[in-house]
Amino acid sequence: MIVVPHRPWYMAGIFCLFLLAMAALSWLTYQFGMGQGLATKVEVVAERDRLQRELGNLQARNREMLQEIADLKLGDQVDTQANEEVRQTVELLQEEIAELSEEIRFYKGIMVPNAEVKGLRVERLDLRETGETGKIRYSLLLTQVVDKHEYIQGGVEIAVKGQEAGAEKTYSMAELTTDGQQSIRFRFRYFQNVDGELQLPEGFEPAVLQVKANPAGRGAPEINREFEWQVLGS
């Protein structure tokens, strides 16, 4: 018979080391998650700051052009072509300023949400021509307005409603995609663009694009939104 010495302190030491190892692993996992989240937030803040700098430059340029118009009028210069060129430049600058201002409001809304209704949002839709008959490229912007940004995931379904042969007709996403795709998966913390292409049937006149976003999780509400069919150039 082999006699094994009773070593209670040895077993207690092993147990303590195990607890320390588990605590260290938990701490490292937490720090990694915080680092990932911070990196994403830093990217969003950096993009917002870049847009603000660009907006400031455009506003300064816009003021210069407006002053040039005023100088032309004040000096009774009747150079119609030069005046028109300056006016068109000012219009383009003002359009860019409006677009940048909207982008900055968007980033501020993500970083400092103050909306009463929080949760998943279908923010906006862009439709563009592809150069191929009946083929349209879409881009959906999804955001979530929450006080604490955790990852959200789920699926997006698209349908197009319009007229065909004089009657109302609605085509599902599966009917408008070459691979019969029924939905698109999403997963993000702040925002995500969902892109794809739709092939419209010949003779179909689209009027409305319907979006249904289904976030995963018990009790998460389904989000529905309709967009008027407006296609931009390629």
Beta strands, then each sheet from edge to edge (+ up, - down):
strand 1: 119-129
strand 2: 135-145
strand 3: 152-164
strand 4: 167-172
strand 5: 184-188
strand 6: 191-199
strand 7: 204-215
strand 8: 223-228
strand 9: 231-232
sheet 1: 6+ 2- 1+ 9+
sheet 2: 4+ 3- 5+
sheet 3: 4+ 3- 7+ 8-
end
